[in-house]
Amino acid sequence: MKREATAIASPPTGEGPQGNQTLSSYIQSRFEGCSRSQKDVAQYIVDHLDEAAFHTAEELARRANTSSSTVVRFSQALGFEGFPELQAAARAEYRSMHSPKAAEASPRPLFGLEQGEFESMLVADHLNIEQTAGKLDIAAVERLVEAIVSAERILVAGTDQMAFFASYLRHLLMLLALRVDIAASPSQETLSRLSRIDAGTLVIAFSAGRSHPLVVRALKLARHRRAKTAAIADATLSEVRKLAEIRLYYSSSSPAYVRSHTALLSLVQALAYAVYARDSDSHEERIKAYRLK
């Protein structure tokens, strides 16, 4: 326990442990010194600052799939006395991002003040799409579209919940007559597909939270064999993002017991449509036949 709490190098001096840095920037600068469990907390706070600012340590731990004691130790490892001090820094950054001027420009809320769990979930999904669009790197999207169009073969990797989205992207791209395989479980067939990765392959990795070992393995093998790599993830600091050349982020904040993947679904469909639009004339007859089925 003591060793984990001191895993991060001593913070700089200043008004707070992070000095003049925002909490998000400070965490990112210290990320490599974190233990594995601390990295889960770090990733979640950076991508869900509002939850760190206003939820308890217990609730934040539940959403980050860790323990409240890990959240507290992470706070202390950063140089804060405890979670309340880290939360104060999170609130300060959150307030600076939501100034009165920004609040005046914000659209009318979807529902009234008395909203239940159902409405809260819809609001969260709506915000996730907005945040995903706001943080989207259009240049990265264009690079990925070009990589998809020019690849000799595409391997889409995603396990557990991500297996659905990997399979859906494969389905959409195969409608455009592209050669696409999927790696969704550590089966012999999947390992055989990984073994066929070469310089003409594009590997697209899906990840939510902590990256699955199979997905990480696919990206590492692709880099070793000089294949092109892309990652679509909800964690800015995830391992798959570090391994990939092209990176797309989606927001997955949710008041529910599972992550929200609404923004990811929109991202997948928009990506496939962008590929289609590159040469819509050649795809038109094929898509028309599919619609008539």
C-alpha positions as CSV (number, residue, x, y, z in Angstrom):
1,M,0.0,0.0,0.0
2,K,2.7,2.4,1.0
3,R,4.7,1.6,-2.1
4,E,1.7,2.3,-4.4
5,A,1.0,5.6,-2.7
6,T,4.5,6.8,-3.4
7,A,4.7,5.5,-7.0
8,I,4.5,9.0,-8.5
9,A,7.5,11.3,-8.3
10,S,7.2,14.3,-5.9
11,P,5.0,17.1,-7.4
12,P,6.1,20.6,-8.0
13,T,5.6,23.3,-5.4
14,G,3.1,26.1,-5.9
15,E,-0.4,27.0,-4.9
16,G,-1.4,23.3,-5.2
17,P,0.5,20.1,-5.9
18,Q,0.0,20.8,-9.7
19,G,1.4,24.4,-9.5
20,N,0.0,26.4,-12.4
21,Q,-1.1,23.4,-14.3
22,T,-4.7,22.2,-14.6
23,L,-5.4,19.0,-12.8
24,S,-5.9,17.2,-16.2
25,S,-2.5,18.4,-17.5
26,Y,-0.8,17.5,-14.2
27,I,-2.2,14.0,-14.2
28,Q,-1.2,13.4,-17.8
29,S,2.4,14.6,-17.0
30,R,2.6,12.1,-14.1
31,F,0.7,9.2,-15.8
32,E,3.7,7.0,-16.6
33,G,4.7,6.9,-12.9
34,C,1.3,5.5,-11.8
35,S,0.7,1.9,-10.8
36,R,-1.8,0.0,-13.0
37,S,-4.7,0.6,-10.6
38,Q,-3.8,4.3,-10.4
39,K,-3.8,4.5,-14.2
40,D,-7.4,3.4,-14.2
41,V,-8.3,6.3,-11.9
42,A,-6.1,8.7,-13.8
43,Q,-7.7,7.8,-17.2
44,Y,-11.2,8.2,-15.8
45,I,-10.6,11.6,-14.2
46,V,-9.0,13.1,-17.3
47,D,-11.9,12.0,-19.5
48,H,-14.7,12.6,-16.9
49,L,-13.6,15.7,-15.1
50,D,-17.2,16.6,-14.2
51,E,-17.7,13.4,-12.3
52,A,-14.4,13.8,-10.4
53,A,-15.5,17.3,-9.5
54,F,-18.9,16.5,-8.1
55,H,-19.1,12.8,-7.1
56,T,-17.8,11.2,-3.9
57,A,-14.7,9.0,-3.9
58,E,-16.9,5.9,-3.6
59,E,-19.1,6.9,-6.6
60,L,-16.0,7.8,-8.7
61,A,-14.4,4.5,-7.8
62,R,-17.5,2.6,-8.9
63,R,-17.6,4.3,-12.3
64,A,-13.8,3.8,-12.8
65,N,-14.1,0.1,-11.9
66,T,-11.8,0.4,-8.9
67,S,-11.9,0.9,-5.1
68,S,-12.4,4.1,-3.1
69,S,-9.1,3.4,-1.3
70,T,-7.3,3.4,-4.7
71,V,-8.9,6.8,-5.4
72,V,-7.7,8.1,-2.1
73,R,-4.2,6.7,-2.5
74,F,-4.0,8.1,-6.1
75,S,-4.9,11.6,-4.7
76,Q,-2.1,11.3,-2.1
77,A,0.4,10.0,-4.6
78,L,-0.2,13.2,-6.6
79,G,0.6,15.3,-3.5
80,F,-2.9,16.1,-2.3
81,E,-3.8,15.4,1.4
82,G,-6.7,13.3,0.2
83,F,-9.6,13.1,-2.3
84,P,-11.3,16.3,-1.2
85,E,-8.3,18.4,-2.2
86,L,-8.0,16.7,-5.6
87,Q,-11.7,17.2,-6.0
88,A,-11.2,21.0,-5.3
89,A,-8.7,21.1,-8.1
90,A,-11.1,19.3,-10.4
91,R,-13.8,21.8,-9.6
92,A,-11.6,24.7,-10.3
93,E,-10.7,23.3,-13.7
94,Y,-14.3,22.5,-14.4
95,R,-15.5,26.0,-13.5
96,S,-12.8,27.6,-15.7
97,M,-14.1,25.5,-18.6
98,H,-17.7,26.5,-17.9
99,S,-17.5,30.3,-17.5
100,P,-20.7,32.4,-17.4
101,K,-20.1,33.5,-21.0
102,A,-20.0,29.8,-22.0
103,A,-23.1,29.1,-20.0
104,E,-25.0,31.9,-21.7
105,A,-24.2,30.4,-25.1
106,S,-25.3,26.9,-24.0
107,P,-28.5,25.5,-25.6
108,R,-31.8,25.0,-23.7
109,P,-31.8,21.8,-21.6
110,L,-33.5,18.8,-23.0
111,F,-35.7,18.2,-19.9
112,G,-36.9,20.2,-16.9
113,L,-35.3,20.1,-13.5
114,E,-37.5,17.2,-12.3
115,Q,-36.0,14.5,-14.4
116,G,-35.7,10.8,-13.5
117,E,-33.2,8.1,-14.4
118,F,-34.6,7.6,-17.9
119,E,-34.2,11.3,-18.8
120,S,-30.8,11.5,-17.2
121,M,-29.6,8.7,-19.4
122,L,-30.8,10.4,-22.5
123,V,-29.2,13.7,-21.5
124,A,-25.9,11.9,-20.9
125,D,-26.0,10.3,-24.3
126,H,-26.8,13.6,-25.9
127,L,-23.8,15.2,-24.1
128,N,-21.6,12.3,-25.1
129,I,-22.2,12.9,-28.8
130,E,-21.6,16.6,-28.4
131,Q,-18.4,16.1,-26.5
132,T,-17.2,13.5,-29.0
133,A,-17.9,15.8,-31.9
134,G,-16.2,18.7,-30.0
135,K,-13.0,16.7,-29.3
136,L,-12.9,15.0,-32.7
137,D,-9.7,15.4,-34.7
138,I,-10.9,15.8,-38.3
139,A,-7.4,15.3,-39.7
140,A,-7.2,12.0,-37.9
141,V,-10.6,10.9,-39.3
142,E,-9.4,11.8,-42.8
143,R,-6.2,9.8,-42.3
144,L,-8.2,6.8,-41.1
145,V,-10.6,7.0,-44.0
146,E,-7.7,7.1,-46.4
147,A,-6.0,4.1,-44.6
148,I,-9.3,2.1,-44.8
149,V,-9.7,2.8,-48.5
150,S,-6.0,2.0,-49.4
151,A,-5.5,-1.1,-47.1
152,E,-5.1,-4.5,-48.8
153,R,-6.8,-6.0,-45.7
154,I,-8.4,-4.7,-42.5
155,L,-8.4,-6.4,-39.1
156,V,-10.8,-4.9,-36.6
157,A,-10.0,-5.9,-32.9
158,G,-12.4,-5.5,-30.0
159,T,-13.4,-7.8,-27.2
160,D,-16.4,-8.0,-24.7
161,Q,-18.7,-5.0,-25.3
162,M,-16.3,-3.7,-28.0
163,A,-16.8,-7.0,-30.0
164,F,-20.2,-5.7,-31.1
165,F,-18.8,-2.5,-32.5
166,A,-15.9,-4.2,-34.1
167,S,-18.4,-6.6,-35.8
168,Y,-20.6,-3.7,-36.8
169,L,-17.8,-1.8,-38.4
170,R,-16.7,-5.0,-40.2
171,H,-20.3,-5.4,-41.5
172,L,-20.5,-1.8,-42.8
173,L,-17.1,-2.0,-44.5
174,M,-17.9,-5.4,-46.1
175,L,-21.0,-3.8,-47.7
176,L,-18.5,-1.7,-49.5
177,A,-16.7,-4.8,-50.8
178,L,-13.7,-4.3,-48.5
179,R,-11.7,-7.2,-47.1
180,V,-12.3,-7.2,-43.4
181,D,-11.6,-9.7,-40.6
182,I,-12.4,-9.4,-36.9
183,A,-10.4,-10.4,-33.7
184,A,-12.9,-10.6,-30.9
185,S,-11.8,-13.5,-28.7
186,P,-8.5,-15.4,-28.0
187,S,-9.5,-18.3,-30.1
188,Q,-7.3,-20.3,-32.5
189,E,-9.0,-18.7,-35.4
190,T,-8.3,-15.2,-34.1
191,L,-4.7,-16.1,-33.5
192,S,-4.5,-17.3,-37.0
193,R,-5.8,-14.0,-38.2
194,L,-3.3,-12.1,-36.2
195,S,-0.5,-14.2,-37.7
196,R,-1.5,-12.9,-41.2
197,I,-0.9,-9.2,-40.3
198,D,1.6,-7.7,-42.7
199,A,2.6,-4.3,-44.1
200,G,-0.5,-4.2,-46.2
201,T,-2.9,-4.6,-43.2
202,L,-4.7,-1.9,-41.3
203,V,-5.5,-2.8,-37.7
204,I,-8.3,-0.9,-36.1
205,A,-8.5,-1.4,-32.3
206,F,-11.6,-0.7,-30.2
207,S,-11.2,-0.1,-26.4
208,A,-13.3,1.0,-23.5
209,G,-11.5,1.7,-20.2
210,R,-8.5,-0.6,-19.6
211,S,-7.3,-2.1,-22.9
212,H,-7.8,-5.9,-23.3
213,P,-4.5,-7.9,-23.7
214,L,-5.7,-9.3,-27.1
215,V,-6.3,-5.9,-28.5
216,V,-2.9,-4.6,-27.2
217,R,-1.2,-7.7,-28.7
218,A,-2.8,-7.1,-32.1
219,L,-1.5,-3.5,-32.2
220,K,2.0,-4.5,-31.0
221,L,2.2,-7.2,-33.7
222,A,1.0,-4.7,-36.3
223,R,3.7,-2.2,-35.3
224,H,6.4,-4.9,-35.4
225,R,5.3,-5.9,-38.9
226,R,5.0,-2.2,-40.1
227,A,1.2,-2.4,-40.5
228,K,-0.9,0.7,-40.2
229,T,-2.7,1.1,-36.8
230,A,-5.7,3.0,-35.5
231,A,-7.4,3.1,-32.1
232,I,-10.9,4.2,-31.2
233,A,-11.1,4.5,-27.4
234,D,-12.9,6.4,-24.6
235,A,-9.7,6.8,-22.5
236,T,-7.3,9.6,-23.6
237,L,-4.4,7.9,-21.8
238,S,-5.2,4.3,-22.8
239,E,-2.5,1.9,-24.0
240,V,-4.1,1.3,-27.4
241,R,-3.9,5.1,-28.1
242,K,-0.2,5.1,-27.4
243,L,0.4,2.1,-29.8
244,A,-1.8,3.5,-32.6
245,E,-0.7,5.9,-35.3
246,I,-4.3,7.2,-35.8
247,R,-6.4,7.9,-32.7
248,L,-10.1,8.8,-32.4
249,Y,-11.7,9.5,-29.0
250,Y,-15.3,9.1,-28.0
251,S,-17.0,10.1,-24.7
252,S,-18.7,7.4,-22.7
253,S,-19.9,9.2,-19.5
254,S,-23.0,7.6,-18.0
255,P,-25.1,7.9,-14.8
256,A,-26.0,4.1,-15.3
257,Y,-24.1,1.0,-14.2
258,V,-22.5,0.6,-17.6
259,R,-20.6,3.0,-20.0
260,S,-22.5,4.8,-22.7
261,H,-21.6,3.7,-26.2
262,T,-24.1,6.0,-28.1
263,A,-21.3,8.3,-29.3
264,L,-19.2,5.2,-30.4
265,L,-22.1,3.9,-32.5
266,S,-22.5,7.3,-34.1
267,L,-18.7,7.5,-34.7
268,V,-18.7,4.0,-36.4
269,Q,-21.6,4.9,-38.7
270,A,-20.1,8.3,-39.6
271,L,-16.7,6.7,-40.3
272,A,-18.3,4.0,-42.6
273,Y,-20.3,6.7,-44.4
274,A,-17.2,8.8,-45.0
275,V,-15.6,5.8,-46.6
276,Y,-18.7,5.3,-48.8
277,A,-18.6,9.0,-49.8
278,R,-15.1,8.7,-51.1
279,D,-16.4,6.7,-54.1
280,S,-20.2,6.7,-53.8
281,D,-20.8,6.0,-57.5
282,S,-18.9,2.7,-57.4
283,H,-20.8,1.6,-54.2
284,E,-24.3,2.7,-55.2
285,E,-25.5,-0.4,-57.0
286,R,-24.2,-2.7,-54.3
287,I,-25.9,-0.6,-51.5
288,K,-29.1,-0.4,-53.5
289,A,-29.2,-4.2,-53.8
290,Y,-28.7,-4.5,-50.0
291,R,-31.5,-2.0,-49.2
292,L,-33.9,-4.1,-51.3
293,K,-33.3,-7.2,-49.3
